[in-house]
Amino acid sequence: MEESDVARLIERTPEGRDQAILKLFYTSGIRVSELCDLTWSDAIRRGEGGQITVFGKGGKTRAVLRLSVIW
């Protein structure tokens, strides 16, 4: 999928939860299963942005930093 197609998809999604999910998914590179397992407690403010902690493939936990634009 081209970047312009993804941008158009995100723009056409109503603002709010669904658009935030798509932006997070696209910019973070996390897997669908990791995205589905996220809870509010996995998100921590960090400076101008934030960090999400994901539990993923192979039982590994990793931190993903997000820029303030997405946060």
PDB file of N, CA, C, O and CB in Angstrom:
ATOM      1  N   MET A   1       0.849  -1.172   0.000  1.00  0.00           N
ATOM      2  CA  MET A   1       0.000   0.000   0.000  1.00  0.00           C
ATOM      3  C   MET A   1       0.896   1.237   0.000  1.00  0.00           C
ATOM      4  O   MET A   1       1.837   1.324   0.789  1.00  0.00           O
ATOM      5  CB  MET A   1      -0.967  -0.003   1.224  1.00  0.00           C
ATOM      6  N   GLU A   2       0.612   2.171  -0.864  1.00  0.00           N
ATOM      7  CA  GLU A   2       1.396   3.402  -0.955  1.00  0.00           C
ATOM      8  C   GLU A   2       1.101   4.312   0.239  1.00  0.00           C
ATOM      9  O   GLU A   2       0.013   4.269   0.814  1.00  0.00           O
ATOM     10  CB  GLU A   2       1.096   4.138  -2.278  1.00  0.00           C
ATOM     11  N   GLU A   3       2.084   5.133   0.601  1.00  0.00           N
ATOM     12  CA  GLU A   3       1.916   6.058   1.717  1.00  0.00           C
ATOM     13  C   GLU A   3       0.739   7.008   1.471  1.00  0.00           C
ATOM     14  O   GLU A   3       0.002   7.336   2.401  1.00  0.00           O
ATOM     15  CB  GLU A   3       3.208   6.860   1.941  1.00  0.00           C
ATOM     16  N   SER A   4       0.565   7.443   0.236  1.00  0.00           N
ATOM     17  CA  SER A   4      -0.550   8.354  -0.087  1.00  0.00           C
ATOM     18  C   SER A   4      -1.902   7.661   0.119  1.00  0.00           C
ATOM     19  O   SER A   4      -2.871   8.301   0.527  1.00  0.00           O
ATOM     20  CB  SER A   4      -0.431   8.858  -1.551  1.00  0.00           C
ATOM     21  N   ASP A   5      -1.966   6.357  -0.160  1.00  0.00           N
ATOM     22  CA  ASP A   5      -3.206   5.602   0.069  1.00  0.00           C
ATOM     23  C   ASP A   5      -3.523   5.515   1.560  1.00  0.00           C
ATOM     24  O   ASP A   5      -4.677   5.639   1.970  1.00  0.00           O
ATOM     25  CB  ASP A   5      -3.094   4.186  -0.530  1.00  0.00           C
ATOM     26  N   VAL A   6      -2.488   5.301   2.358  1.00  0.00           N
ATOM     27  CA  VAL A   6      -2.671   5.227   3.812  1.00  0.00           C
ATOM     28  C   VAL A   6      -3.130   6.580   4.340  1.00  0.00           C
ATOM     29  O   VAL A   6      -4.042   6.651   5.164  1.00  0.00           O
ATOM     30  CB  VAL A   6      -1.358   4.787   4.516  1.00  0.00           C
ATOM     31  N   ALA A   7      -2.499   7.656   3.868  1.00  0.00           N
ATOM     32  CA  ALA A   7      -2.877   9.004   4.308  1.00  0.00           C
ATOM     33  C   ALA A   7      -4.336   9.295   3.955  1.00  0.00           C
ATOM     34  O   ALA A   7      -5.069   9.866   4.763  1.00  0.00           O
ATOM     35  CB  ALA A   7      -1.951  10.065   3.667  1.00  0.00           C
ATOM     36  N   ARG A   8      -4.751   8.908   2.768  1.00  0.00           N
ATOM     37  CA  ARG A   8      -6.136   9.121   2.334  1.00  0.00           C
ATOM     38  C   ARG A   8      -7.102   8.307   3.202  1.00  0.00           C
ATOM     39  O   ARG A   8      -8.167   8.798   3.577  1.00  0.00           O
ATOM     40  CB  ARG A   8      -6.301   8.737   0.843  1.00  0.00           C
ATOM     41  N   LEU A   9      -6.732   7.072   3.516  1.00  0.00           N
ATOM     42  CA  LEU A   9      -7.559   6.222   4.373  1.00  0.00           C
ATOM     43  C   LEU A   9      -7.735   6.856   5.753  1.00  0.00           C
ATOM     44  O   LEU A   9      -8.843   6.899   6.288  1.00  0.00           O
ATOM     45  CB  LEU A   9      -6.932   4.818   4.506  1.00  0.00           C
ATOM     46  N   ILE A  10      -6.642   7.344   6.320  1.00  0.00           N
ATOM     47  CA  ILE A  10      -6.700   7.970   7.634  1.00  0.00           C
ATOM     48  C   ILE A  10      -7.540   9.249   7.594  1.00  0.00           C
ATOM     49  O   ILE A  10      -8.338   9.495   8.499  1.00  0.00           O
ATOM     50  CB  ILE A  10      -5.284   8.279   8.138  1.00  0.00           C
ATOM     51  N   GLU A  11      -7.365  10.061   6.551  1.00  0.00           N
ATOM     52  CA  GLU A  11      -8.124  11.310   6.425  1.00  0.00           C
ATOM     53  C   GLU A  11      -9.622  11.061   6.314  1.00  0.00           C
ATOM     54  O   GLU A  11     -10.424  11.849   6.813  1.00  0.00           O
ATOM     55  CB  GLU A  11      -7.646  12.093   5.211  1.00  0.00           C
ATOM     56  N   ARG A  12      -9.998   9.969   5.663  1.00  0.00           N
ATOM     57  CA  ARG A  12     -11.417   9.665   5.453  1.00  0.00           C
ATOM     58  C   ARG A  12     -12.064   8.974   6.639  1.00  0.00           C
ATOM     59  O   ARG A  12     -13.279   8.774   6.657  1.00  0.00           O
ATOM     60  CB  ARG A  12     -11.579   8.806   4.235  1.00  0.00           C
ATOM     61  N   THR A  13     -11.271   8.614   7.617  1.00  0.00           N
ATOM     62  CA  THR A  13     -11.795   7.988   8.831  1.00  0.00           C
ATOM     63  C   THR A  13     -12.245   9.093   9.785  1.00  0.00           C
ATOM     64  O   THR A  13     -11.518  10.069   9.972  1.00  0.00           O
ATOM     65  CB  THR A  13     -10.719   7.064   9.507  1.00  0.00           C
ATOM     66  N   PRO A  14     -13.414   8.966  10.385  1.00  0.00           N
ATOM     67  CA  PRO A  14     -13.886   9.994  11.321  1.00  0.00           C
ATOM     68  C   PRO A  14     -12.861  10.241  12.442  1.00  0.00           C
ATOM     69  O   PRO A  14     -12.220   9.315  12.938  1.00  0.00           O
ATOM     70  CB  PRO A  14     -15.246   9.577  11.929  1.00  0.00           C
ATOM     71  N   GLU A  15     -12.728  11.525  12.823  1.00  0.00           N
ATOM     72  CA  GLU A  15     -11.794  11.864  13.898  1.00  0.00           C
ATOM     73  C   GLU A  15     -12.220  11.178  15.183  1.00  0.00           C
ATOM     74  O   GLU A  15     -13.393  10.869  15.389  1.00  0.00           O
ATOM     75  CB  GLU A  15     -11.718  13.394  14.103  1.00  0.00           C
ATOM     76  N   GLY A  16     -11.243  10.950  16.036  1.00  0.00           N
ATOM     77  CA  GLY A  16     -11.519  10.302  17.305  1.00  0.00           C
ATOM     78  C   GLY A  16     -10.775   8.992  17.416  1.00  0.00           C
ATOM     79  O   GLY A  16      -9.657   8.845  16.922  1.00  0.00           O
ATOM     80  N   ARG A  17     -11.407   8.052  18.066  1.00  0.00           N
ATOM     81  CA  ARG A  17     -10.783   6.773  18.373  1.00  0.00           C
ATOM     82  C   ARG A  17     -10.259   6.031  17.143  1.00  0.00           C
ATOM     83  O   ARG A  17      -9.108   5.595  17.124  1.00  0.00           O
ATOM     84  CB  ARG A  17     -11.762   5.907  19.091  1.00  0.00           C
ATOM     85  N   ASP A  18     -11.095   5.888  16.123  1.00  0.00           N
ATOM     86  CA  ASP A  18     -10.700   5.098  14.955  1.00  0.00           C
ATOM     87  C   ASP A  18      -9.514   5.709  14.221  1.00  0.00           C
ATOM     88  O   ASP A  18      -8.608   4.996  13.791  1.00  0.00           O
ATOM     89  CB  ASP A  18     -11.870   4.957  14.002  1.00  0.00           C
ATOM     90  N   GLN A  19      -9.524   7.029  14.079  1.00  0.00           N
ATOM     91  CA  GLN A  19      -8.415   7.694  13.405  1.00  0.00           C
ATOM     92  C   GLN A  19      -7.133   7.588  14.237  1.00  0.00           C
ATOM     93  O   GLN A  19      -6.048   7.400  13.686  1.00  0.00           O
ATOM     94  CB  GLN A  19      -8.758   9.169  13.137  1.00  0.00           C
ATOM     95  N   ALA A  20      -7.255   7.705  15.532  1.00  0.00           N
ATOM     96  CA  ALA A  20      -6.090   7.573  16.416  1.00  0.00           C
ATOM     97  C   ALA A  20      -5.496   6.167  16.336  1.00  0.00           C
ATOM     98  O   ALA A  20      -4.276   6.004  16.333  1.00  0.00           O
ATOM     99  CB  ALA A  20      -6.480   7.896  17.871  1.00  0.00           C
ATOM    100  N   ILE A  21      -6.362   5.155  16.270  1.00  0.00           N
ATOM    101  CA  ILE A  21      -5.899   3.771  16.150  1.00  0.00           C
ATOM    102  C   ILE A  21      -5.130   3.577  14.847  1.00  0.00           C
ATOM    103  O   ILE A  21      -4.058   2.972  14.844  1.00  0.00           O
ATOM    104  CB  ILE A  21      -7.090   2.793  16.218  1.00  0.00           C
ATOM    105  N   LEU A  22      -5.669   4.083  13.745  1.00  0.00           N
ATOM    106  CA  LEU A  22      -4.996   3.938  12.454  1.00  0.00           C
ATOM    107  C   LEU A  22      -3.645   4.652  12.437  1.00  0.00           C
ATOM    108  O   LEU A  22      -2.660   4.119  11.926  1.00  0.00           O
ATOM    109  CB  LEU A  22      -5.881   4.479  11.336  1.00  0.00           C
ATOM    110  N   LYS A  23      -3.606   5.866  13.001  1.00  0.00           N
ATOM    111  CA  LYS A  23      -2.347   6.614  13.039  1.00  0.00           C
ATOM    112  C   LYS A  23      -1.302   5.875  13.879  1.00  0.00           C
ATOM    113  O   LYS A  23      -0.145   5.752  13.475  1.00  0.00           O
ATOM    114  CB  LYS A  23      -2.579   8.031  13.606  1.00  0.00           C
ATOM    115  N   LEU A  24      -1.714   5.392  15.031  1.00  0.00           N
ATOM    116  CA  LEU A  24      -0.798   4.655  15.893  1.00  0.00           C
ATOM    117  C   LEU A  24      -0.297   3.403  15.199  1.00  0.00           C
ATOM    118  O   LEU A  24       0.901   3.119  15.212  1.00  0.00           O
ATOM    119  CB  LEU A  24      -1.477   4.290  17.211  1.00  0.00           C
ATOM    120  N   PHE A  25      -1.190   2.663  14.602  1.00  0.00           N
ATOM    121  CA  PHE A  25      -0.837   1.415  13.914  1.00  0.00           C
ATOM    122  C   PHE A  25       0.156   1.672  12.787  1.00  0.00           C
ATOM    123  O   PHE A  25       1.149   0.957  12.658  1.00  0.00           O
ATOM    124  CB  PHE A  25      -2.097   0.733  13.357  1.00  0.00           C
ATOM    125  N   TYR A  26      -0.106   2.679  11.982  1.00  0.00           N
ATOM    126  CA  TYR A  26       0.748   2.968  10.828  1.00  0.00           C
ATOM    127  C   TYR A  26       2.118   3.502  11.236  1.00  0.00           C
ATOM    128  O   TYR A  26       3.137   3.094  10.678  1.00  0.00           O
ATOM    129  CB  TYR A  26       0.065   3.967   9.917  1.00  0.00           C
ATOM    130  N   THR A  27       2.143   4.406  12.200  1.00  0.00           N
ATOM    131  CA  THR A  27       3.413   5.052  12.558  1.00  0.00           C
ATOM    132  C   THR A  27       4.281   4.245  13.511  1.00  0.00           C
ATOM    133  O   THR A  27       5.495   4.446  13.557  1.00  0.00           O
ATOM    134  CB  THR A  27       3.138   6.381  13.171  1.00  0.00           C
ATOM    135  N   SER A  28       3.687   3.340  14.269  1.00  0.00           N
ATOM    136  CA  SER A  28       4.467   2.617  15.281  1.00  0.00           C
ATOM    137  C   SER A  28       5.087   1.328  14.764  1.00  0.00           C
ATOM    138  O   SER A  28       6.117   0.884  15.273  1.00  0.00           O
ATOM    139  CB  SER A  28       3.596   2.302  16.458  1.00  0.00           C
ATOM    140  N   GLY A  29       4.468   0.728  13.759  1.00  0.00           N
ATOM    141  CA  GLY A  29       4.973  -0.532  13.250  1.00  0.00           C
ATOM    142  C   GLY A  29       4.635  -1.730  14.119  1.00  0.00           C
ATOM    143  O   GLY A  29       5.224  -2.800  13.962  1.00  0.00           O
ATOM    144  N   ILE A  30       3.681  -1.556  15.042  1.00  0.00           N
ATOM    145  CA  ILE A  30       3.297  -2.691  15.883  1.00  0.00           C
ATOM    146  C   ILE A  30       2.393  -3.635  15.087  1.00  0.00           C
ATOM    147  O   ILE A  30       1.790  -3.245  14.087  1.00  0.00           O
ATOM    148  CB  ILE A  30       2.578  -2.205  17.178  1.00  0.00           C
ATOM    149  N   ARG A  31       2.316  -4.855  15.541  1.00  0.00           N
ATOM    150  CA  ARG A  31       1.484  -5.865  14.882  1.00  0.00           C
ATOM    151  C   ARG A  31       0.022  -5.701  15.306  1.00  0.00           C
ATOM    152  O   ARG A  31      -0.272  -5.099  16.339  1.00  0.00           O
ATOM    153  CB  ARG A  31       1.989  -7.295  15.218  1.00  0.00           C
ATOM    154  N   VAL A  32      -0.877  -6.239  14.504  1.00  0.00           N
ATOM    155  CA  VAL A  32      -2.311  -6.150  14.802  1.00  0.00           C
ATOM    156  C   VAL A  32      -2.604  -6.749  16.174  1.00  0.00           C
ATOM    157  O   VAL A  32      -3.362  -6.171  16.952  1.00  0.00           O
ATOM    158  CB  VAL A  32      -3.142  -6.872  13.713  1.00  0.00           C
ATOM    159  N   SER A  33      -2.014  -7.895  16.474  1.00  0.00           N
ATOM    160  CA  SER A  33      -2.271  -8.535  17.770  1.00  0.00           C
ATOM    161  C   SER A  33      -1.776  -7.657  18.916  1.00  0.00           C
ATOM    162  O   SER A  33      -2.403  -7.614  19.974  1.00  0.00           O
ATOM    163  CB  SER A  33      -1.594  -9.920  17.833  1.00  0.00           C
ATOM    164  N   GLU A  34      -0.663  -6.961  18.720  1.00  0.00           N
ATOM    165  CA  GLU A  34      -0.143  -6.056  19.753  1.00  0.00           C
ATOM    166  C   GLU A  34      -1.081  -4.871  19.931  1.00  0.00           C
ATOM    167  O   GLU A  34      -1.346  -4.442  21.054  1.00  0.00           O
ATOM    168  CB  GLU A  34       1.279  -5.563  19.391  1.00  0.00           C
ATOM    169  N   LEU A  35      -1.578  -4.350  18.827  1.00  0.00           N
ATOM    170  CA  LEU A  35      -2.515  -3.227  18.871  1.00  0.00           C
ATOM    171  C   LEU A  35      -3.786  -3.614  19.618  1.00  0.00           C
ATOM    172  O   LEU A  35      -4.280  -2.855  20.453  1.00  0.00           O
ATOM    173  CB  LEU A  35      -2.860  -2.757  17.449  1.00  0.00           C
ATOM    174  N   CYS A  36      -4.311  -4.797  19.313  1.00  0.00           N
ATOM    175  CA  CYS A  36      -5.554  -5.258  19.933  1.00  0.00           C
ATOM    176  C   CYS A  36      -5.412  -5.490  21.436  1.00  0.00           C
ATOM    177  O   CYS A  36      -6.388  -5.382  22.178  1.00  0.00           O
ATOM    178  CB  CYS A  36      -6.017  -6.534  19.267  1.00  0.00           C
ATOM    179  N   ASP A  37      -4.210  -5.805  21.879  1.00  0.00           N
ATOM    180  CA  ASP A  37      -3.978  -6.075  23.297  1.00  0.00           C
ATOM    181  C   ASP A  37      -3.652  -4.833  24.121  1.00  0.00           C
ATOM    182  O   ASP A  37      -3.506  -4.931  25.339  1.00  0.00           O
ATOM    183  CB  ASP A  37      -2.865  -7.058  23.437  1.00  0.00           C
ATOM    184  N   LEU A  38      -3.536  -3.663  23.483  1.00  0.00           N
ATOM    185  CA  LEU A  38      -3.176  -2.454  24.227  1.00  0.00           C
ATOM    186  C   LEU A  38      -4.287  -2.025  25.177  1.00  0.00           C
ATOM    187  O   LEU A  38      -5.475  -2.161  24.885  1.00  0.00           O
ATOM    188  CB  LEU A  38      -2.855  -1.318  23.263  1.00  0.00           C
ATOM    189  N   THR A  39      -3.860  -1.505  26.323  1.00  0.00           N
ATOM    190  CA  THR A  39      -4.786  -0.896  27.272  1.00  0.00           C
ATOM    191  C   THR A  39      -4.241   0.487  27.614  1.00  0.00           C
ATOM    192  O   THR A  39      -3.097   0.801  27.283  1.00  0.00           O
ATOM    193  CB  THR A  39      -4.963  -1.784  28.567  1.00  0.00           C
ATOM    194  N   TRP A  40      -5.042   1.307  28.267  1.00  0.00           N
ATOM    195  CA  TRP A  40      -4.596   2.654  28.626  1.00  0.00           C
ATOM    196  C   TRP A  40      -3.357   2.610  29.510  1.00  0.00           C
ATOM    197  O   TRP A  40      -2.529   3.518  29.453  1.00  0.00           O
ATOM    198  CB  TRP A  40      -5.716   3.413  29.335  1.00  0.00           C
ATOM    199  N   SER A  41      -3.220   1.584  30.314  1.00  0.00           N
ATOM    200  CA  SER A  41      -2.061   1.503  31.210  1.00  0.00           C
ATOM    201  C   SER A  41      -0.763   1.218  30.453  1.00  0.00           C
ATOM    202  O   SER A  41       0.320   1.323  31.028  1.00  0.00           O
ATOM    203  CB  SER A  41      -2.290   0.423  32.259  1.00  0.00           C
ATOM    204  N   ASP A  42      -0.861   0.860  29.176  1.00  0.00           N
ATOM    205  CA  ASP A  42       0.325   0.626  28.353  1.00  0.00           C
ATOM    206  C   ASP A  42       0.894   1.930  27.793  1.00  0.00           C
ATOM    207  O   ASP A  42       1.983   1.938  27.219  1.00  0.00           O
ATOM    208  CB  ASP A  42      -0.012  -0.326  27.209  1.00  0.00           C
ATOM    209  N   ALA A  43       0.165   3.020  27.958  1.00  0.00           N
ATOM    210  CA  ALA A  43       0.583   4.317  27.428  1.00  0.00           C
ATOM    211  C   ALA A  43       1.073   5.223  28.561  1.00  0.00           C
ATOM    212  O   ALA A  43       0.391   5.396  29.571  1.00  0.00           O
ATOM    213  CB  ALA A  43      -0.581   4.992  26.664  1.00  0.00           C
ATOM    214  N   ILE A  44       2.259   5.794  28.379  1.00  0.00           N
ATOM    215  CA  ILE A  44       2.860   6.650  29.398  1.00  0.00           C
ATOM    216  C   ILE A  44       3.361   7.921  28.722  1.00  0.00           C
ATOM    217  O   ILE A  44       4.041   7.859  27.698  1.00  0.00           O
ATOM    218  CB  ILE A  44       4.022   5.914  30.146  1.00  0.00           C
ATOM    219  N   ARG A  45       3.023   9.076  29.297  1.00  0.00           N
ATOM    220  CA  ARG A  45       3.536  10.342  28.774  1.00  0.00           C
ATOM    221  C   ARG A  45       5.033  10.393  29.014  1.00  0.00           C
ATOM    222  O   ARG A  45       5.530   9.977  30.061  1.00  0.00           O
ATOM    223  CB  ARG A  45       2.824  11.563  29.436  1.00  0.00           C
ATOM    224  N   ARG A  46       5.739  10.910  28.023  1.00  0.00           N
ATOM    225  CA  ARG A  46       7.193  10.993  28.120  1.00  0.00           C
ATOM    226  C   ARG A  46       7.652  12.238  27.377  1.00  0.00           C
ATOM    227  O   ARG A  46       7.772  12.229  26.152  1.00  0.00           O
ATOM    228  CB  ARG A  46       7.877   9.711  27.543  1.00  0.00           C
ATOM    229  N   GLY A  47       7.908  13.310  28.119  1.00  0.00           N
ATOM    230  CA  GLY A  47       8.289  14.569  27.489  1.00  0.00           C
ATOM    231  C   GLY A  47       7.142  15.120  26.667  1.00  0.00           C
ATOM    232  O   GLY A  47       6.004  15.173  27.134  1.00  0.00           O
ATOM    233  N   GLU A  48       7.440  15.531  25.439  1.00  0.00           N
ATOM    234  CA  GLU A  48       6.429  16.066  24.532  1.00  0.00           C
ATOM    235  C   GLU A  48       5.566  14.967  23.914  1.00  0.00           C
ATOM    236  O   GLU A  48       4.484  15.244  23.395  1.00  0.00           O
ATOM    237  CB  GLU A  48       7.094  16.873  23.434  1.00  0.00           C
ATOM    238  N   GLY A  49       6.029  13.750  23.966  1.00  0.00           N
ATOM    239  CA  GLY A  49       5.304  12.636  23.353  1.00  0.00           C
ATOM    240  C   GLY A  49       4.919  11.604  24.377  1.00  0.00           C
ATOM    241  O   GLY A  49       4.428  11.931  25.458  1.00  0.00           O
ATOM    242  N   GLY A  50       5.143  10.362  24.034  1.00  0.00           N
ATOM    243  CA  GLY A  50       4.804   9.300  24.952  1.00  0.00           C
ATOM    244  C   GLY A  50       5.418   7.984  24.541  1.00  0.00           C
ATOM    245  O   GLY A  50       6.144   7.893  23.552  1.00  0.00           O
ATOM    246  N   GLN A  51       5.115   6.980  25.311  1.00  0.00           N
ATOM    247  CA  GLN A  51       5.653   5.639  25.095  1.00  0.00           C
ATOM    248  C   GLN A  51       4.531   4.639  25.269  1.00  0.00           C
ATOM    249  O   GLN A  51       3.710   4.758  26.178  1.00  0.00           O
ATOM    250  CB  GLN A  51       6.828   5.331  26.069  1.00  0.00           C
ATOM    251  N   ILE A  52       4.502   3.640  24.378  1.00  0.00           N
ATOM    252  CA  ILE A  52       3.575   2.536  24.572  1.00  0.00           C
ATOM    253  C   ILE A  52       4.399   1.274  24.783  1.00  0.00           C
ATOM    254  O   ILE A  52       5.435   1.073  24.150  1.00  0.00           O
ATOM    255  CB  ILE A  52       2.597   2.385  23.357  1.00  0.00           C
ATOM    256  N   THR A  53       3.925   0.447  25.668  1.00  0.00           N
ATOM    257  CA  THR A  53       4.589  -0.821  25.950  1.00  0.00           C
ATOM    258  C   THR A  53       3.745  -1.921  25.333  1.00  0.00           C
ATOM    259  O   THR A  53       2.560  -2.060  25.635  1.00  0.00           O
ATOM    260  CB  THR A  53       4.786  -1.048  27.493  1.00  0.00           C
ATOM    261  N   VAL A  54       4.382  -2.706  24.455  1.00  0.00           N
ATOM    262  CA  VAL A  54       3.651  -3.768  23.769  1.00  0.00           C
ATOM    263  C   VAL A  54       4.247  -5.123  24.118  1.00  0.00           C
ATOM    264  O   VAL A  54       5.462  -5.282  24.233  1.00  0.00           O
ATOM    265  CB  VAL A  54       3.672  -3.549  22.244  1.00  0.00           C
ATOM    266  N   PHE A  55       3.368  -6.078  24.281  1.00  0.00           N
ATOM    267  CA  PHE A  55       3.762  -7.457  24.534  1.00  0.00           C
ATOM    268  C   PHE A  55       3.526  -8.194  23.240  1.00  0.00           C
ATOM    269  O   PHE A  55       2.385  -8.333  22.798  1.00  0.00           O
ATOM    270  CB  PHE A  55       2.965  -8.105  25.738  1.00  0.00           C
ATOM    271  N   GLY A  56       4.597  -8.670  22.625  1.00  0.00           N
ATOM    272  CA  GLY A  56       4.455  -9.192  21.277  1.00  0.00           C
ATOM    273  C   GLY A  56       4.941 -10.590  21.052  1.00  0.00           C
ATOM    274  O   GLY A  56       5.023 -11.420  21.957  1.00  0.00           O
ATOM    275  N   LYS A  57       5.259 -10.812  19.804  1.00  0.00           N
ATOM    276  CA  LYS A  57       5.671 -12.107  19.290  1.00  0.00           C
ATOM    277  C   LYS A  57       6.837 -12.684  20.091  1.00  0.00           C
ATOM    278  O   LYS A  57       7.782 -11.970  20.427  1.00  0.00           O
ATOM    279  CB  LYS A  57       6.052 -11.989  17.825  1.00  0.00           C
ATOM    280  N   GLY A  58       6.766 -13.954  20.388  1.00  0.00           N
ATOM    281  CA  GLY A  58       7.833 -14.611  21.127  1.00  0.00           C
ATOM    282  C   GLY A  58       7.844 -14.257  22.606  1.00  0.00           C
ATOM    283  O   GLY A  58       8.830 -14.501  23.300  1.00  0.00           O
ATOM    284  N   GLY A  59       6.740 -13.678  23.091  1.00  0.00           N
ATOM    285  CA  GLY A  59       6.662 -13.324  24.503  1.00  0.00           C
ATOM    286  C   GLY A  59       7.552 -12.158  24.902  1.00  0.00           C
ATOM    287  O   GLY A  59       7.875 -11.992  26.078  1.00  0.00           O
ATOM    288  N   LYS A  60       7.951 -11.348  23.922  1.00  0.00           N
ATOM    289  CA  LYS A  60       8.849 -10.228  24.210  1.00  0.00           C
ATOM    290  C   LYS A  60       8.057  -8.949  24.454  1.00  0.00           C
ATOM    291  O   LYS A  60       7.075  -8.669  23.767  1.00  0.00           O
ATOM    292  CB  LYS A  60       9.842 -10.022  23.057  1.00  0.00           C
ATOM    293  N   THR A  61       8.497  -8.185  25.437  1.00  0.00           N
ATOM    294  CA  THR A  61       7.916  -6.889  25.728  1.00  0.00           C
ATOM    295  C   THR A  61       8.863  -5.829  25.203  1.00  0.00           C
ATOM    296  O   THR A  61      10.076  -5.910  25.396  1.00  0.00           O
ATOM    297  CB  THR A  61       7.650  -6.710  27.252  1.00  0.00           C
ATOM    298  N   ARG A  62       8.287  -4.816  24.527  1.00  0.00           N
ATOM    299  CA  ARG A  62       9.134  -3.740  24.021  1.00  0.00           C
ATOM    300  C   ARG A  62       8.423  -2.409  24.170  1.00  0.00           C
ATOM    301  O   ARG A  62       7.195  -2.338  24.232  1.00  0.00           O
ATOM    302  CB  ARG A  62       9.515  -3.984  22.550  1.00  0.00           C
ATOM    303  N   ALA A  63       9.221  -1.366  24.225  1.00  0.00           N
ATOM    304  CA  ALA A  63       8.692  -0.010  24.328  1.00  0.00           C
ATOM    305  C   ALA A  63       8.785   0.659  22.971  1.00  0.00           C
ATOM    306  O   ALA A  63       9.791   0.534  22.273  1.00  0.00           O
ATOM    307  CB  ALA A  63       9.452   0.812  25.400  1.00  0.00           C
ATOM    308  N   VAL A  64       7.728   1.373  22.603  1.00  0.00           N
ATOM    309  CA  VAL A  64       7.684   2.105  21.346  1.00  0.00           C
ATOM    310  C   VAL A  64       7.451   3.569  21.677  1.00  0.00           C
ATOM    311  O   VAL A  64       6.423   3.916  22.259  1.00  0.00           O
ATOM    312  CB  VAL A  64       6.571   1.551  20.390  1.00  0.00           C
ATOM    313  N   LEU A  65       8.400   4.436  21.313  1.00  0.00           N
ATOM    314  CA  LEU A  65       8.262   5.868  21.571  1.00  0.00           C
ATOM    315  C   LEU A  65       7.429   6.500  20.480  1.00  0.00           C
ATOM    316  O   LEU A  65       7.556   6.137  19.310  1.00  0.00           O
ATOM    317  CB  LEU A  65       9.640   6.552  21.665  1.00  0.00           C
ATOM    318  N   ARG A  66       6.577   7.443  20.847  1.00  0.00           N
ATOM    319  CA  ARG A  66       5.725   8.150  19.899  1.00  0.00           C
ATOM    320  C   ARG A  66       6.028   9.639  19.961  1.00  0.00           C
ATOM    321  O   ARG A  66       6.269  10.193  21.034  1.00  0.00           O
ATOM    322  CB  ARG A  66       4.230   7.884  20.191  1.00  0.00           C
ATOM    323  N   LEU A  67       6.012  10.278  18.803  1.00  0.00           N
ATOM    324  CA  LEU A  67       6.223  11.706  18.731  1.00  0.00           C
ATOM    325  C   LEU A  67       4.984  12.440  19.248  1.00  0.00           C
ATOM    326  O   LEU A  67       3.897  11.867  19.321  1.00  0.00           O
ATOM    327  CB  LEU A  67       6.551  12.131  17.289  1.00  0.00           C
ATOM    328  N   SER A  68       5.160  13.694  19.599  1.00  0.00           N
ATOM    329  CA  SER A  68       4.055  14.475  20.149  1.00  0.00           C
ATOM    330  C   SER A  68       2.886  14.599  19.166  1.00  0.00           C
ATOM    331  O   SER A  68       1.734  14.707  19.587  1.00  0.00           O
ATOM    332  CB  SER A  68       4.547  15.858  20.541  1.00  0.00           C
ATOM    333  N   VAL A  69       3.174  14.585  17.873  1.00  0.00           N
ATOM    334  CA  VAL A  69       2.117  14.700  16.867  1.00  0.00           C
ATOM    335  C   VAL A  69       1.119  13.555  16.985  1.00  0.00           C
ATOM    336  O   VAL A  69      -0.087  13.770  16.870  1.00  0.00           O
ATOM    337  CB  VAL A  69       2.719  14.727  15.459  1.00  0.00           C
ATOM    338  N   ILE A  70       1.606  12.356  17.209  1.00  0.00           N
ATOM    339  CA  ILE A  70       0.741  11.187  17.343  1.00  0.00           C
ATOM    340  C   ILE A  70       0.187  11.095  18.759  1.00  0.00           C
ATOM    341  O   ILE A  70      -0.980  10.755  18.951  1.00  0.00           O
ATOM    342  CB  ILE A  70       1.506   9.901  16.984  1.00  0.00           C
ATOM    343  N   TRP A  71       1.016  11.396  19.743  1.00  0.00           N
ATOM    344  CA  TRP A  71       0.606  11.265  21.127  1.00  0.00           C
ATOM    345  C   TRP A  71      -0.595  12.131  21.397  1.00  0.00           C
ATOM    346  O   TRP A  71      -1.096  12.159  22.521  1.00  0.00           O
ATOM    347  CB  TRP A  71       1.741  11.625  22.066  1.00  0.00           C
TER     348      TRP A  71
END
